[in-house]
Amino acid sequence: MNHAEMTEKMAAGHGFIAALDQSGGSTPKALKGYGVEESAYSNDEEMFGLIHEMRSRIIRSGVFNGEKVIGAILFERTMDGTVDGKPVPTALIEKGIVPFIKVDKGLEAEANGVQLMKPMPELDALVARSKALGVFGTKERSVINSANAEGIAAVVKQQFEVGLQILAGGLMPIIEPEVNIKSETREACDTLLRDEILKALDALPQGTKVMLKLSLPKVPGTFDALVDHPAVLRVVALSGGYARPEACVELSKNRGIIASFSRALLEDLRYQMSDAEFDAALGGAIDEIFAGSTQKLVTA
């Protein structure tokens, strides 16, 4: 796939994006969910080696292909690794899967009800290196915990500033201002966030497009205006702590939004499984998430 083909697949492809981008802080939890206890590794190198083996097993699986999985988000170390001797982005592209890279370096302490992204002084270099490896886009995450208008405005401002920097480097940004689904003011957060994003989208240079990754809204349809906005290539949703069945049901209530799930995709996979068991569990998860992404309970 060339860049134009990847753009078209992201804009109109039937399927979802797999989030395989657990980083240092979330890797032990991801490994434990996979059946690998902390006693199985003694340092970060061994830990990252084990998570890379898990991701490689997913990527090489026959059920993990571009028919239902249209994209995959990678952790930087995964992008720099190989699967069966091939660079990971190349292995994905050969399966018809568009590669993305997580570029944020974690979150600042909470202020005004939100957590902004930490500074990314090496972002331009990472974008250039990722592009050279065939990566199509990036993902960058902030978190909104309460309906503080000033805080949410700051999150959106930072996200779009970073997004424009990434666009200037030739990659497609997935802007991810995650609303904490456990927030007591979640519905108000969704509304404030939508309205701030709409203002930021309207202010983009003519012809510019970005992608959005959002928490599934409290009220289905809240993000319809974002789905329909001409500056949005695609809206994807994170599972945000929902178990997969519930996440897929909530996803199906929102037209035009596809999944970009991590834990909800991986939750049934175990290190101890045979390859046949692993492929069956992964295939079942893919089918369920694909259905939530493509079979909507609402069409208008």
Phi, psi and omega in degrees: 000132172270181185298319181295320179293322177294319178300316180294321180295321178291325183287321191226001183293143177271116181153204183213172180255128176273130178262103181248045193240026175304132182253192187310313185291328184260356182296315179302321179293319179297318179294320179298320176298333180275357178095015179251112181282161181297337179291349182280350179218154186241354178204175183297322181299315178294320179298311180292330175297318180292320180290329177292323176298320178297313181294322178297321180296322176295310186296322182279350180297139180296335182277348180265093184213174187287000178288324181237334177257104186270344180207163176215134178262129186249150166283151185306316181294329177291316178304321183280352181270187180230158171234115183052042175085356180255143172306140185305315178301321178296316179300321178293312182300321179295338177266005180081021183249128183278124182271139174236163178230133173286124184248344183290155182251028179100186191246147171286168173296153183294137173211137183054036175077008182223165172237112177284167175283145173293158178303149180233072185296338182258019186298314182301318180293320179294319178299314180297317180294320180295316179299319180297333179273000178095007179292142183269321187206182183234169171222136182219128192243134165238173183227138177245120183256337180209162188278067177258112186300319181295316180296315181295322176298321179293320177299310183295319179301311180296316181301316183284330174297314178295319179302318179293324177297319180291317176301320179297333178274359174095011178246163180266119180277135164262108181278122187233086171267091186286128170270126177297117185290351176267002180298136177290344180244035188301315182298318178293323176301313180303315183292313178300317181296313179304313184293322177293319179296319179301318178296318180292322178296317181297333183272354180292151175303146181306132177089352179286141176230144175227168170249157180236139172238116189232155171293147175300129188288153176301316179253114180306141179091354181303327185260016180304319182296331177285319176303321186273351186290134183295342179271001182254118178288318180195146172253127177239160185238142171268157181282332169064021180107348172294143166291158188304314182302315181291320179300318181291323177296313179297321178299319183293345179276354185240109184292146173076359181251130178250166183281150162223073189265148175246281183300321181294336176280322191264354196297338181262359185274139180225141179305324187282352183293148167291165179300322180294318178294318180299311181296323179294317179292316179295318179297321177296318178296316180300316181298318182293317180289323176300317180297316179296331181279331190244339180251099188263145176280345178229145180235351183234000000 
